[in-house]
Amino acid sequence: MTDAEWIRMRRSLRFGQVFEGTVVQVPQPGAIGIFVDIGLSVGGFVDVLLLPEQSEDWPAEGTVEDFEIWWADSRQQIRLKPSDSRYLRSDFTDFVGRVRPHWSAEAGQPVRDPGSRALD
């Protein structure tokens, strides 16, 4: 996928948009996060910071769940968060208040990369 194609795809995405996804890889459990196939031509990823502290509480490879768009920037990857609270860190509400205090206002808004130039 070219950068221009990625920018066009990203413009169609919304923060909080839900996709059904399949966990396809859990490399280094407890260290980096999980990779999720959400049916798009770019991969999905859930960062370790959003997942439970104990990696045995993470969704296993093959798990099918709903995931929400958490972030997407110039990297051709969609950052996700699990919709099911079982797969979120135990202090998720406090965490969001610290790192994304405007998350509730961002939900439904277009995903933009504040560091990239628009290609029109």
C-alpha positions in Angstrom: 0.0 0.0 0.0 1.4 3.4 -0.9 1.4 6.3 1.6 -1.3 8.0 -0.5 -3.5 4.9 -0.3 -3.0 4.7 3.4 -3.9 8.4 3.9 -7.1 7.8 1.8 -8.0 4.7 3.9 -7.3 6.5 7.2 -9.6 9.3 6.2 -12.5 6.8 6.1 -11.8 5.6 9.7 -13.2 7.0 12.9 -11.9 6.9 16.5 -14.0 4.3 18.3 -15.1 2.6 15.1 -15.7 -1.1 15.8 -14.4 -4.0 13.8 -14.8 -7.7 14.4 -11.2 -9.0 14.5 -9.3 -12.2 14.9 -6.2 -12.3 17.1 -3.5 -13.6 14.7 -0.3 -13.3 16.7 0.7 -12.8 20.3 4.5 -12.3 20.1 6.4 -12.1 23.4 3.3 -12.4 25.6 3.4 -9.6 28.2 5.9 -7.6 26.3 4.5 -5.7 23.2 0.9 -6.5 22.5 -1.2 -8.5 20.0 -1.8 -8.4 16.3 -5.3 -8.5 15.0 -6.8 -9.1 11.5 -9.8 -6.8 11.1 -10.3 -7.5 7.4 -8.5 -4.4 6.0 -5.4 -4.3 3.9 -3.4 -3.0 6.9 -2.9 -4.8 10.2 -4.4 -4.0 13.5 -2.4 -3.9 16.8 -3.3 -3.7 20.5 -0.5 -2.2 22.5 0.6 -3.9 25.7 -0.3 -0.7 27.6 -4.0 -1.3 26.9 -4.0 -5.0 27.9 -4.3 -6.7 31.3 -1.1 -6.8 33.3 -1.1 -10.6 33.2 -0.6 -11.9 29.7 -2.6 -15.0 30.4 -5.6 -12.7 30.6 -5.0 -11.4 27.0 -7.1 -12.8 24.1 -5.3 -15.9 22.7 -4.5 -16.4 19.0 -7.6 -17.3 17.1 -9.9 -15.3 19.5 -12.6 -13.4 17.6 -13.7 -10.2 19.4 -14.8 -6.7 18.7 -12.0 -4.1 18.6 -12.3 -0.3 18.4 -10.0 2.1 16.6 -7.8 3.7 19.2 -5.3 5.5 16.9 -3.9 5.5 13.4 -1.0 7.7 12.2 1.5 7.7 9.4 2.5 4.0 10.1 0.4 1.7 8.1 -1.1 0.0 11.1 -4.4 0.6 13.0 -4.0 0.8 16.7 -6.9 -0.9 18.4 -8.4 -1.3 21.8 -10.5 -4.3 22.8 -14.2 -3.6 23.2 -14.6 -6.3 25.8 -13.4 -4.9 29.2 -12.1 -8.4 30.1 -9.2 -7.7 27.7 -8.4 -4.2 29.0 -6.0 -3.2 31.8 -7.8 -3.1 35.2 -7.3 0.6 35.6 -8.4 1.5 32.0 -10.7 4.4 33.0 -7.9 6.0 35.1 -5.4 5.3 32.3 -7.5 7.0 29.7 -8.0 10.0 32.0 -4.2 10.3 32.2 -3.2 9.6 28.5 -6.3 10.4 26.4 -8.5 12.6 28.6 -10.5 13.7 25.5 -11.2 10.2 24.3 -14.9 10.4 24.7 -15.0 13.6 22.6 -12.7 12.0 20.0 -14.9 8.9 19.5 -16.7 9.2 16.2 -14.2 11.8 14.9 -12.1 11.1 11.8 -8.7 9.6 12.4 -6.0 12.1 11.4 -2.3 12.0 11.6 -1.3 15.3 13.1 2.3 14.9 11.9 1.6 14.2 8.2 1.0 16.4 5.2 -2.3 15.9 3.4 -2.1 14.5 -0.1 -4.9 16.0 -2.1 
